[in-house]
Structure formats: structure tokens, C-alpha cells
Amino acid sequence: MVLALQAATSDLVERDAVERTPQLDYDVTIAGSGIVGLTLACALKASGLRVALLDAKPRTAGLHQRRAYAITLMSGRIFSGLGIWDQILPHITTFQQIRLADEDCAAVVNLQPEDLGTPELGYVGEHCVLVQALLDALEDAENLTWLSSAEVLHVNYQPDAAELTISIDGAQRQIRTRLLAAADGSRSSIRQGAGIGTQGWQYWQSCVTAVIRPEKSHENIAREHFWTSGPFATLPLPHNRCQIVLTAPHAEAQRLLEMSDADFLAELDRRYDGQLGKLELVSQRALFPVRLMQSRAYVQSRLALVGDAAHCCHPVGGQGLNLGIRDAAALAQVIQAAAQRGEEIGDLAVLKRYQRWRQIENLAILGFTDLLDRCFSNRWLPLVVLRRLGLQTMRNVRPLKGLALRLMTGLLGRQPELARR
């Protein structure tokens, strides 16, 4: 309640400041205050750059979202570099085992920390936990201006600045900024307004998500069970809860969404083969379609795309949010280094350093998740035999396990400086 009152008072102060100042000037303006936008703002906290954060919703909106995510080791290291990991860690689950299985095949693959040489393999955390830690870290950021309930109406890209027309409570204002960072999601209006095209496709599948509580302990095991209808992931949460992500063709996913709670839990129990005991549904089910998308460019003069505004991937492997967190760390590193050298942070030559870093690495993950889904969501007998042979091989060849884990945990590729602090 106190936080909500403080946020409301702060939002009023911010609006008053906008009304008194007909034109605001910043070095970096971040459009979107989801986890990726907040991570970017936090990474620029000590940069000396003047940062504005535009949020279409009230500042506390993210604290009410209960969706959970797989958090890779790399994302954990980035959050540690931001100084917020100690706040996050007690409220999330750390897992030391990933269990891979293919429908009714007996060749179950158990991935362990010793296969990677790390104390753990990853984490699972809820949206509200990550947002709270990021908000707390930004509370004393003197270089940051929050503009809540602000909508970007138009962007005019000039040689020396991006000129934004924004609306706050129906009143239009102008902002000039050296760099606009678009963190406004997969349907990014800023990306579309800049004329940046995308490549990709909608999958034939949708995902049904929910939180369940099993009778037996989930043992902090992250499970990815491949079915011919689509992957079925189980992410362990605190208090013996699990976030499930069940992928299926659209019609089947819709049926799973609409069936009774008892029938839905019976279907989950069938897939678990009774291993978790009696199941309880502790959240409403939600459905979202699955899409693969890669922007043809991540940057143009005065503009950089981060997170879902730049790319989307299949949820198998839990990579989507983690790619965006790495984007934010990489972009912050590139523009801070440029500023220290006296370069113009919004110049295309500077921003292409970020694009060269992240576009190829993200494309590799997009291709990996697409290959996984297509290979395992398939009944073609030669492919079934081949993938089960692959699981058998991974089960017995530790270097292959290590390579797969380095890719899945974000440790393969260039690491941001934040992750090495």
C-alpha cells in the first residue's frame, strides 16, 4: 500500500515536471518498462548519461504479474553485476537438474551441474520478483526520469537526435534524445514506425500456461518432456509450485484451455505418469500463440531494438526473456564505452557494434529452439529414431551434455562485462 502511494505521488510529480518543461532532453530514452527495459535502465544507472524511461502503464503494474520464467546462469550473473541478485535469489528456485524425455521413450537424459562445472544449472523466478528488485535498484538513480502512463505517438529521426511526440494523460509533449531504445515488445510500434522489417513465422502451435502444486516434491528439477504435439515444460517454483508450459497445435491448446479443471489436471497427470502425485491448480490457465521473429536490423541511426522488439523465439528451453536481458547488458556496455571515448552514442557506426554482437548470437538461439521443436514435434519414423538415438548419445557422452548446457545457460558466446563483475 505504501509503495503504491509513493508510486502514485511520484507519478504526479513526474507529470508536473513535464507540464512545466515544454521540451525534455535526454541522452537515452527507453520505451518500455518491462524486465528488459528496466534492466537497461539499471545498467545505465552509473553511466553519467541522462536516461528517461517511458512507461505506458503505472510504474507498479509489473508487480501484479505472476508469470514465471526460466532464468539462465548468464542472466543471474548479469543481475549480480547490477547488484540485485542477493535480493532476487531468496525468492526464486535454484535447480541442479534438468530432465529431458521424449514421449514414452525410456532414454531419459538427466543433466547435472558436474556436466557443466557449475554449482547449479539455472533458476526459475516470477515476473513480480524480478521487477521489484529492478525497481528498488532504480529508486535512487539520480540520472533517471520516469514518465509513467506515457504513450509514444510519433518519432522523427534527425541527424543529431530522435524527436519523440508523447502523450501523457492526453497532453502532448516533445522529447529530444540522442538515442531511443525500443523495449516495447514483439509488436513494437517503434520498430514498425521506423520501417524495420522482420523475418519469421507463426507456429502451428499455441502454449497453455498455468501454475500447479503437486502432492509430491518437485525436487527442484526442471523438466522438458517432448511430445509429438509439442514440448511440455515444468519449471519448479518456491513453495512446491510449478509453472507449466504445454505446447500443442492450436485446436488442441484451445481444448486444453476450455476443459474443466479436473479434466485438465487428469491430462497433466497422464503426462507425468503419476510421478508427482495428486495435482492442484493454483492459477488460471492462459493461452498464447507461438512465433519466431528476427528483425532484419536491430539498429538504425538514433534507434536500437532490444528484447522482444528485436526477436521472438519458441518457448522450448526458456530462452526468450534471457536473450532480452543479454541485449540490455550488451547495449549498455556498447554505448557507455562509446560515451567514454567521446563518440556520439546514437550514431549508426556505434550502434552497429551492438547489432554485430547480438544479432548473430540471437539467431543461433532462434535456430536452436526451432530445430528442437520441429524435430521433436514430429511423428515421421526416421526422425523419431534419429532423435532418440541423439538422446541416447547425449545420455552417455559428457562433452555433448556440456556443449548443450553451455548453449542453454547462456555461457556460450560473448559475455557482457556486467556478467564478469
ROTISE-997116 format. One record per residue (C-alpha): z, y negated, x. Coordinates in nm, 4 decimals. Last residue first. Layout:
pz->Z, py->Y, px->X $
...
This chain:
pz->-1.2064, py->0.8353, px->3.1802 $
pz->-1.5037, py->1.0733, px->3.2049 $
pz->-1.6005, py->1.0735, px->2.8368 $
pz->-1.6200, py->0.6920, px->2.8296 $
pz->-1.8683, py->0.7063, px->3.1180 $
pz->-2.1141, py->0.8791, px->2.8865 $
pz->-2.2170, py->1.2349, px->2.9792 $
pz->-2.5792, py->1.3257, px->3.0451 $
pz->-2.6782, py->1.6687, px->2.9192 $
pz->-2.4953, py->1.9880, px->2.8277 $
pz->-2.1269, py->1.9297, px->2.7500 $
pz->-2.1942, py->1.8567, px->2.3819 $
pz->-1.9866, py->2.1495, px->2.2576 $
pz->-2.2790, py->2.3416, px->2.1064 $
pz->-2.5054, py->2.3062, px->2.4121 $
pz->-2.2331, py->2.4004, px->2.6594 $
pz->-2.1343, py->2.6849, px->2.4267 $
pz->-2.4847, py->2.8338, px->2.4208 $
pz->-2.5065, py->2.8187, px->2.8008 $
pz->-2.1643, py->2.9786, px->2.8407 $
pz->-2.2444, py->3.2598, px->2.5997 $
pz->-2.5664, py->3.3318, px->2.7898 $
pz->-2.3685, py->3.3354, px->3.1156 $
pz->-2.1245, py->3.5867, px->2.9530 $
pz->-2.3839, py->3.8540, px->2.8704 $
pz->-2.2440, py->4.1242, px->2.6387 $
pz->-2.2113, py->3.9524, px->2.2997 $
pz->-2.5061, py->3.7283, px->2.3771 $
pz->-2.7262, py->4.0367, px->2.4169 $
pz->-2.6041, py->4.1896, px->2.0913 $
pz->-2.6632, py->3.8589, px->1.9136 $
pz->-3.0166, py->3.8429, px->2.0550 $
pz->-3.0852, py->4.2001, px->1.9468 $
pz->-2.9756, py->4.0919, px->1.6019 $
pz->-3.2196, py->3.8007, px->1.6222 $
pz->-3.5086, py->4.0259, px->1.7255 $
pz->-3.4482, py->4.2930, px->1.4604 $
pz->-3.4297, py->4.0321, px->1.1833 $
pz->-3.7421, py->3.8643, px->1.3238 $
pz->-3.9374, py->4.1912, px->1.3145 $
pz->-3.8077, py->4.2550, px->0.9573 $
pz->-3.9021, py->3.9216, px->0.7980 $
pz->-3.5952, py->3.8431, px->0.5837 $
pz->-3.5361, py->3.4900, px->0.7119 $
pz->-3.2592, py->3.2348, px->0.7044 $
pz->-3.1508, py->3.3480, px->1.0539 $
pz->-3.4580, py->3.2430, px->1.2491 $
pz->-3.5320, py->2.9325, px->1.0422 $
pz->-3.1750, py->2.8033, px->1.0520 $
pz->-3.1252, py->2.8654, px->1.4218 $
pz->-3.4630, py->2.7155, px->1.5143 $
pz->-3.3896, py->2.4000, px->1.3144 $
pz->-3.0476, py->2.3645, px->1.4774 $
pz->-3.1995, py->2.3967, px->1.8249 $
pz->-3.4887, py->2.1607, px->1.7514 $
pz->-3.2544, py->1.8901, px->1.6252 $
pz->-3.0317, py->1.9497, px->1.9288 $
pz->-3.3245, py->1.9079, px->2.1700 $
pz->-3.4453, py->1.6000, px->1.9801 $
pz->-3.1015, py->1.4435, px->2.0240 $
pz->-3.1202, py->1.4855, px->2.4003 $
pz->-3.4726, py->1.3413, px->2.4095 $
pz->-3.3839, py->1.0358, px->2.2008 $
pz->-3.0501, py->0.9674, px->2.3671 $
pz->-3.1113, py->0.8685, px->2.7262 $
pz->-3.4648, py->0.7354, px->2.7010 $
pz->-3.3644, py->0.5332, px->2.3934 $
pz->-3.0587, py->0.3830, px->2.5643 $
pz->-3.2666, py->0.2772, px->2.8646 $
pz->-3.5244, py->0.1468, px->2.6155 $
pz->-3.2655, py->-0.1076, px->2.5051 $
pz->-3.2748, py->-0.2894, px->2.8377 $
pz->-3.6543, py->-0.3149, px->2.8521 $
pz->-3.6644, py->-0.4188, px->2.4859 $
pz->-3.4436, py->-0.7199, px->2.5495 $
pz->-3.1339, py->-0.7460, px->2.3291 $
pz->-2.8821, py->-0.7212, px->2.6131 $
pz->-3.0391, py->-1.0006, px->2.8152 $
pz->-2.9578, py->-0.9166, px->3.1762 $
pz->-2.6775, py->-1.0822, px->3.3740 $
pz->-2.5904, py->-0.7656, px->3.5630 $
pz->-2.2596, py->-0.7347, px->3.3782 $
pz->-2.4460, py->-0.7797, px->3.0496 $
pz->-2.6823, py->-0.4949, px->3.1360 $
pz->-2.3930, py->-0.2604, px->3.2157 $
pz->-2.2274, py->-0.3548, px->2.8876 $
pz->-2.5531, py->-0.2968, px->2.7007 $
pz->-2.6098, py->0.0509, px->2.8436 $
pz->-2.2494, py->0.1716, px->2.8125 $
pz->-2.2161, py->0.0570, px->2.4519 $
pz->-2.5459, py->0.2273, px->2.3660 $
pz->-2.4322, py->0.5545, px->2.5249 $
pz->-2.0918, py->0.5614, px->2.3547 $
pz->-2.2472, py->0.4852, px->2.0155 $
pz->-2.5199, py->0.7474, px->2.0573 $
pz->-2.2580, py->1.0040, px->2.1630 $
pz->-2.0674, py->0.9406, px->1.8396 $
pz->-2.3943, py->0.9729, px->1.6473 $
pz->-2.4725, py->1.3107, px->1.8031 $
pz->-2.1221, py->1.4259, px->1.7103 $
pz->-2.1743, py->1.3320, px->1.3469 $
pz->-2.4746, py->1.5662, px->1.3182 $
pz->-2.3784, py->1.8653, px->1.5364 $
pz->-2.1823, py->2.0953, px->1.3051 $
pz->-2.3464, py->2.4170, px->1.4266 $
pz->-2.5642, py->2.4500, px->1.1175 $
pz->-2.5630, py->2.1071, px->0.9486 $
pz->-2.9436, py->2.0691, px->0.9783 $
pz->-3.0276, py->1.7481, px->1.1593 $
pz->-3.0513, py->1.3746, px->1.0993 $
pz->-3.1754, py->1.1025, px->1.3361 $
pz->-3.1889, py->0.7288, px->1.4116 $
pz->-3.0124, py->0.5746, px->1.1104 $
pz->-2.7995, py->0.8902, px->1.1072 $
pz->-2.6284, py->0.7834, px->1.4270 $
pz->-2.7503, py->0.4763, px->1.6124 $
pz->-3.0566, py->0.2508, px->1.5841 $
pz->-3.1059, py->-0.0410, px->1.8235 $
pz->-3.2621, py->-0.3800, px->1.7459 $
pz->-3.3208, py->-0.7075, px->1.9357 $
pz->-3.6633, py->-0.5958, px->2.0685 $
pz->-3.7322, py->-0.2475, px->1.9357 $
pz->-3.5184, py->0.0579, px->1.9549 $
pz->-3.4684, py->0.4175, px->1.8457 $
pz->-3.8408, py->0.4822, px->1.8086 $
pz->-4.0272, py->0.7505, px->1.6160 $
pz->-3.7055, py->0.8127, px->1.4257 $
pz->-3.6113, py->1.1797, px->1.4020 $
pz->-3.5370, py->1.3459, px->1.0702 $
pz->-3.4340, py->1.6935, px->0.9566 $
pz->-3.3006, py->1.7092, px->0.6018 $
pz->-3.0577, py->1.9129, px->0.3967 $
pz->-2.9762, py->1.8323, px->0.0360 $
pz->-2.6167, py->1.7538, px->-0.0648 $
pz->-2.3781, py->1.9288, px->-0.3006 $
pz->-2.0084, py->1.8750, px->-0.3630 $
pz->-1.7360, py->2.1111, px->-0.4821 $
pz->-1.4048, py->1.9691, px->-0.5943 $
pz->-1.1058, py->2.0272, px->-0.3733 $
pz->-0.8214, py->2.2765, px->-0.3397 $
pz->-0.9987, py->2.5995, px->-0.4376 $
pz->-0.7631, py->2.8919, px->-0.3754 $
pz->-0.8685, py->3.2174, px->-0.2106 $
pz->-0.6909, py->3.5544, px->-0.2199 $
pz->-0.7180, py->3.7425, px->0.1081 $
pz->-0.8959, py->3.6047, px->0.4131 $
pz->-1.0752, py->3.9286, px->0.5114 $
pz->-1.1843, py->4.0126, px->0.1543 $
pz->-1.5441, py->4.0754, px->0.2620 $
pz->-1.5642, py->3.7081, px->0.3561 $
pz->-1.8980, py->3.6842, px->0.1740 $
pz->-1.7616, py->3.8676, px->-0.1279 $
pz->-1.4525, py->3.6440, px->-0.1247 $
pz->-1.6795, py->3.3385, px->-0.1310 $
pz->-1.8670, py->3.4760, px->-0.4339 $
pz->-1.5365, py->3.5519, px->-0.6093 $
pz->-1.4212, py->3.1967, px->-0.5342 $
pz->-1.7350, py->3.0618, px->-0.7050 $
pz->-1.6879, py->3.2926, px->-1.0034 $
pz->-1.3266, py->3.1792, px->-1.0499 $
pz->-1.4142, py->2.8119, px->-1.0077 $
pz->-1.6815, py->2.8421, px->-1.2750 $
pz->-2.0481, py->2.8112, px->-1.1786 $
pz->-2.2130, py->2.4691, px->-1.1525 $
pz->-2.2118, py->2.4135, px->-0.7764 $
pz->-2.3034, py->2.7709, px->-0.6932 $
pz->-2.5932, py->2.7503, px->-0.9401 $
pz->-2.7125, py->2.4279, px->-0.7783 $
pz->-2.6992, py->2.5974, px->-0.4384 $
pz->-2.9020, py->2.8885, px->-0.5757 $
pz->-3.1680, py->2.6553, px->-0.7115 $
pz->-3.1852, py->2.4513, px->-0.3898 $
pz->-3.2029, py->2.7446, px->-0.1479 $
pz->-2.8635, py->2.8103, px->0.0145 $
pz->-2.6261, py->2.6571, px->0.2699 $
pz->-2.2509, py->2.7017, px->0.2293 $
pz->-2.0307, py->2.4532, px->0.4142 $
pz->-1.6633, py->2.5486, px->0.3844 $
pz->-1.3741, py->2.3260, px->0.4863 $
pz->-1.0724, py->2.5486, px->0.5344 $
pz->-0.7023, py->2.4952, px->0.4640 $
pz->-0.4152, py->2.6631, px->0.6449 $
pz->-0.2015, py->2.3465, px->0.6592 $
pz->-0.4404, py->2.1893, px->0.9110 $
pz->-0.8144, py->2.2602, px->0.8807 $
pz->-1.0265, py->2.5563, px->0.9928 $
pz->-1.4043, py->2.5174, px->0.9534 $
pz->-1.5907, py->2.7934, px->0.7691 $
pz->-1.9698, py->2.7846, px->0.7964 $
pz->-2.2184, py->2.9793, px->0.5821 $
pz->-2.5743, py->2.9620, px->0.7152 $
pz->-2.8700, py->3.0100, px->0.4789 $
pz->-3.0118, py->3.2404, px->0.2088 $
pz->-3.0778, py->3.5115, px->0.4681 $
pz->-2.7129, py->3.4896, px->0.5609 $
pz->-2.5667, py->3.3667, px->0.8889 $
pz->-2.1890, py->3.3547, px->0.9211 $
pz->-2.0624, py->3.0656, px->1.1324 $
pz->-1.6828, py->3.0836, px->1.1632 $
pz->-1.4411, py->2.8502, px->1.3381 $
pz->-1.1156, py->3.0376, px->1.4018 $
pz->-0.7819, py->2.8553, px->1.3818 $
pz->-0.6124, py->3.1765, px->1.2693 $
pz->-0.7490, py->3.1273, px->0.9149 $
pz->-0.4128, py->3.2625, px->0.8027 $
pz->-0.4155, py->3.4868, px->0.4962 $
pz->-0.3944, py->3.3634, px->0.1363 $
pz->-0.6897, py->3.1320, px->0.1901 $
pz->-0.6862, py->2.7606, px->0.1030 $
pz->-1.0256, py->2.6149, px->0.0127 $
pz->-1.2008, py->2.2845, px->0.0750 $
pz->-1.5508, py->2.2411, px->-0.0645 $
pz->-1.9123, py->2.1983, px->0.0430 $
pz->-2.2377, py->2.3176, px->-0.1098 $
pz->-2.5397, py->2.2592, px->0.1110 $
pz->-2.9016, py->2.2355, px->-0.0004 $
pz->-3.2037, py->2.4349, px->0.1156 $
pz->-3.5841, py->2.4190, px->0.1142 $
pz->-3.5488, py->2.1714, px->0.3995 $
pz->-3.6693, py->1.8127, px->0.3762 $
pz->-3.8955, py->1.7165, px->0.6601 $
pz->-3.9264, py->1.5331, px->0.9878 $
pz->-4.0792, py->1.2314, px->1.1567 $
pz->-3.9720, py->0.8713, px->1.1104 $
pz->-4.1329, py->0.5286, px->1.1086 $
pz->-3.9864, py->0.2043, px->1.2349 $
pz->-4.1160, py->-0.0817, px->1.0187 $
pz->-3.8205, py->-0.3101, px->1.0931 $
pz->-3.7345, py->-0.3196, px->0.7228 $
pz->-3.7237, py->0.0606, px->0.7163 $
pz->-3.4837, py->0.0757, px->1.0080 $
pz->-3.2676, py->-0.1980, px->0.8535 $
pz->-3.2704, py->-0.0274, px->0.5133 $
pz->-3.1279, py->0.2823, px->0.6791 $
pz->-3.1749, py->0.5818, px->0.4517 $
pz->-3.0117, py->0.8100, px->0.7095 $
pz->-2.7133, py->0.5821, px->0.7542 $
pz->-2.6335, py->0.2156, px->0.8154 $
pz->-2.5467, py->0.2262, px->1.1848 $
pz->-2.8072, py->-0.0349, px->1.2790 $
pz->-2.7137, py->-0.2232, px->1.5952 $
pz->-2.8449, py->-0.5821, px->1.5902 $
pz->-2.8584, py->-0.7544, px->1.9272 $
pz->-2.8524, py->-1.1186, px->2.0383 $
pz->-2.7195, py->-1.2272, px->1.7008 $
pz->-2.7896, py->-1.5145, px->1.4653 $
pz->-2.6211, py->-1.4940, px->1.1275 $
pz->-2.7231, py->-1.6706, px->0.8074 $
pz->-2.5247, py->-1.6785, px->0.4827 $
pz->-2.5983, py->-1.6016, px->0.1175 $
pz->-2.3243, py->-1.6151, px->-0.1450 $
pz->-2.3260, py->-1.3275, px->-0.3964 $
pz->-1.9862, py->-1.1942, px->-0.2961 $
pz->-2.1007, py->-1.1865, px->0.0666 $
pz->-2.4781, py->-1.1736, px->0.1084 $
pz->-2.6450, py->-1.1576, px->0.4463 $
pz->-2.9561, py->-1.3144, px->0.5969 $
pz->-2.9800, py->-1.1990, px->0.9531 $
pz->-3.1609, py->-1.3760, px->1.2369 $
pz->-3.2209, py->-1.1488, px->1.5352 $
pz->-3.2242, py->-1.3447, px->1.8582 $
pz->-3.4235, py->-1.4794, px->2.1543 $
pz->-3.7766, py->-1.3574, px->2.0824 $
pz->-3.7170, py->-1.3676, px->1.7046 $
pz->-3.6585, py->-1.0770, px->1.4671 $
pz->-3.6042, py->-1.1910, px->1.1080 $
pz->-3.3683, py->-0.9611, px->0.9211 $
pz->-3.3267, py->-0.9639, px->0.5437 $
pz->-3.0691, py->-0.8870, px->0.2753 $
pz->-2.7888, py->-0.7358, px->0.4825 $
pz->-2.4939, py->-0.6790, px->0.2492 $
pz->-2.1387, py->-0.7878, px->0.3271 $
pz->-1.8409, py->-0.6442, px->0.1387 $
pz->-1.6390, py->-0.6912, px->0.4591 $
pz->-1.7333, py->-0.9202, px->0.7470 $
pz->-1.5053, py->-0.8222, px->1.0320 $
pz->-1.5139, py->-1.0337, px->1.3489 $
pz->-1.4408, py->-0.8585, px->1.6787 $
pz->-1.3752, py->-1.0171, px->2.0197 $
pz->-0.9986, py->-1.0351, px->1.9661 $
pz->-0.9720, py->-0.6614, px->1.9020 $
pz->-0.6054, py->-0.6249, px->1.7964 $
pz->-0.6653, py->-0.4141, px->1.4831 $
pz->-0.9628, py->-0.2366, px->1.6389 $
pz->-0.7588, py->0.0589, px->1.7648 $
pz->-0.5872, py->0.0952, px->1.4269 $
pz->-0.9236, py->0.1001, px->1.2508 $
pz->-1.0516, py->0.3701, px->1.4872 $
pz->-0.7441, py->0.5878, px->1.4326 $
pz->-0.7623, py->0.5471, px->1.0546 $
pz->-1.1348, py->0.6287, px->1.0509 $
pz->-1.0857, py->0.9540, px->1.2421 $
pz->-0.8064, py->1.0719, px->1.0123 $
pz->-0.9923, py->0.9652, px->0.6962 $
pz->-1.3010, py->1.1662, px->0.7894 $
pz->-1.1094, py->1.4914, px->0.8311 $
pz->-1.0889, py->1.6766, px->1.1592 $
pz->-1.2018, py->2.0088, px->1.3028 $
pz->-1.1783, py->2.0673, px->1.6769 $
pz->-1.3603, py->2.2308, px->1.9634 $
pz->-1.3809, py->2.5150, px->2.2129 $
pz->-1.0384, py->2.5075, px->2.3749 $
pz->-0.8738, py->2.5263, px->2.7199 $
pz->-1.2138, py->2.5040, px->2.8960 $
pz->-1.3941, py->2.7475, px->3.1270 $
pz->-1.6855, py->2.8032, px->2.8897 $
pz->-1.6690, py->3.1792, px->2.8266 $
pz->-1.2958, py->3.1597, px->2.9021 $
pz->-1.2573, py->2.9388, px->2.5946 $
pz->-1.3734, py->3.2251, px->2.3676 $
pz->-1.6917, py->3.3034, px->2.1708 $
pz->-1.6661, py->3.6052, px->1.9416 $
pz->-2.0009, py->3.7607, px->1.8544 $
pz->-2.0113, py->4.0048, px->1.5611 $
pz->-2.2694, py->4.2819, px->1.6001 $
pz->-2.1860, py->4.4868, px->1.2883 $
pz->-2.4718, py->4.3335, px->1.0890 $
pz->-2.3888, py->4.2686, px->0.7228 $
pz->-2.5034, py->3.9025, px->0.7180 $
pz->-2.5450, py->3.7925, px->1.0813 $
pz->-2.2149, py->3.7028, px->1.2473 $
pz->-2.0829, py->3.4358, px->1.4821 $
pz->-1.7107, py->3.3786, px->1.5401 $
pz->-1.5992, py->3.0709, px->1.7327 $
pz->-1.2558, py->3.0925, px->1.8930 $
pz->-1.0090, py->2.8551, px->2.0528 $
pz->-0.9871, py->2.6079, px->1.7664 $
pz->-0.7980, py->2.2795, px->1.7585 $
pz->-0.7181, py->2.1580, px->1.4095 $
pz->-0.6647, py->1.7910, px->1.3248 $
pz->-0.3684, py->1.5617, px->1.2556 $
pz->-0.1819, py->1.5936, px->1.5888 $
pz->-0.5059, py->1.5227, px->1.7833 $
pz->-0.6032, py->1.1918, px->1.6230 $
pz->-0.3324, py->0.9595, px->1.7592 $
pz->-0.3497, py->1.1051, px->2.1103 $
pz->-0.7286, py->1.0768, px->2.0921 $
pz->-0.7323, py->0.7026, px->2.0266 $
pz->-0.7593, py->0.5533, px->2.3774 $
pz->-1.1354, py->0.4943, px->2.3670 $
pz->-1.1782, py->0.7338, px->2.6594 $
pz->-0.9897, py->0.9952, px->2.4581 $
pz->-1.2267, py->0.9380, px->2.1670 $
pz->-1.5152, py->1.0005, px->2.4067 $
pz->-1.3472, py->1.3150, px->2.5367 $
pz->-1.2980, py->1.4449, px->2.1825 $
pz->-1.6634, py->1.3720, px->2.1065 $
pz->-1.7631, py->1.5767, px->2.4115 $
pz->-1.5387, py->1.8666, px->2.3102 $
pz->-1.7159, py->1.8736, px->1.9759 $
pz->-1.5684, py->1.7648, px->1.6440 $
pz->-1.6557, py->1.9825, px->1.3453 $
pz->-1.6290, py->1.7600, px->1.0432 $
pz->-1.4133, py->1.7244, px->0.7333 $
pz->-1.4751, py->1.5345, px->0.4103 $
pz->-1.1584, py->1.3799, px->0.2669 $
pz->-1.2855, py->1.0248, px->0.2118 $
pz->-1.0152, py->0.7810, px->0.0964 $
pz->-0.9547, py->0.6151, px->0.4310 $
pz->-1.3237, py->0.5284, px->0.4567 $
pz->-1.2919, py->0.2637, px->0.1850 $
pz->-1.0201, py->0.0723, px->0.3756 $
pz->-1.2513, py->-0.2027, px->0.5043 $
pz->-1.3981, py->-0.2801, px->0.1652 $
pz->-1.7616, py->-0.1729, px->0.1334 $
pz->-2.0918, py->-0.3133, px->0.2633 $
pz->-1.9360, py->-0.3522, px->0.6076 $
pz->-2.0820, py->-0.5827, px->0.8687 $
pz->-1.9052, py->-0.5683, px->1.2059 $
pz->-1.9500, py->-0.8716, px->1.4295 $
pz->-1.9075, py->-0.8499, px->1.8063 $
pz->-1.8700, py->-1.1233, px->2.0664 $
pz->-1.9108, py->-0.9571, px->2.4050 $
pz->-1.6205, py->-0.9571, px->2.6514 $
pz->-1.6646, py->-0.5805, px->2.6832 $
pz->-1.3050, py->-0.4798, px->2.6094 $
pz->-1.3636, py->-0.3856, px->2.2435 $
pz->-1.7231, py->-0.2733, px->2.2938 $
pz->-1.6390, py->0.0998, px->2.2695 $
pz->-1.4285, py->0.0254, px->1.9605 $
pz->-1.7205, py->-0.1470, px->1.7890 $
pz->-1.9469, py->0.1483, px->1.8736 $
pz->-1.6897, py->0.3960, px->1.7429 $
pz->-1.6521, py->0.1921, px->1.4226 $
pz->-2.0282, py->0.2034, px->1.3653 $
pz->-2.0367, py->0.5801, px->1.4276 $
pz->-1.7347, py->0.6543, px->1.2050 $
pz->-1.8717, py->0.4479, px->0.9184 $
pz->-1.8694, py->0.0722, px->0.9458 $
pz->-2.2357, py->-0.0136, px->0.9013 $
pz->-2.4411, py->-0.2994, px->1.0423 $
pz->-2.3117, py->-0.3766, px->1.3912 $
pz->-2.3797, py->-0.7289, px->1.5190 $
pz->-2.3773, py->-0.7748, px->1.8953 $
pz->-2.3749, py->-1.1023, px->2.0903 $
pz->-2.2638, py->-1.3072, px->1.7952 $
pz->-2.3461, py->-1.6374, px->1.6287 $
pz->-2.2302, py->-1.7479, px->1.2852 $
pz->-2.4074, py->-2.0183, px->1.0843 $
pz->-2.2756, py->-2.2093, px->0.7831 $
pz->-1.9152, py->-2.1874, px->0.9047 $
pz->-1.6527, py->-2.2855, px->0.6465 $
pz->-1.7802, py->-2.0282, px->0.3960 $
pz->-1.7859, py->-1.7539, px->0.6597 $
pz->-1.4283, py->-1.8293, px->0.7644 $
pz->-1.3139, py->-1.8175, px->0.4026 $
pz->-1.4806, py->-1.4775, px->0.3679 $
pz->-1.2935, py->-1.3458, px->0.6721 $
pz->-0.9618, py->-1.4826, px->0.5472 $
pz->-1.0181, py->-1.3129, px->0.2126 $
pz->-1.0990, py->-0.9828, px->0.3892 $
pz->-0.7794, py->-1.0130, px->0.5943 $
pz->-0.5714, py->-1.0579, px->0.2814 $
pz->-0.7324, py->-0.7497, px->0.1245 $
pz->-0.6828, py->-0.5498, px->0.4445 $
pz->-0.3168, py->-0.6501, px->0.4667 $
pz->-0.2642, py->-0.5588, px->0.1008 $
pz->-0.4339, py->-0.2190, px->0.1530 $
pz->-0.2301, py->-0.1531, px->0.4662 $
pz->0.0929, py->-0.2366, px->0.2824 $
pz->0.0000, py->0.0000, px->0.0000 $
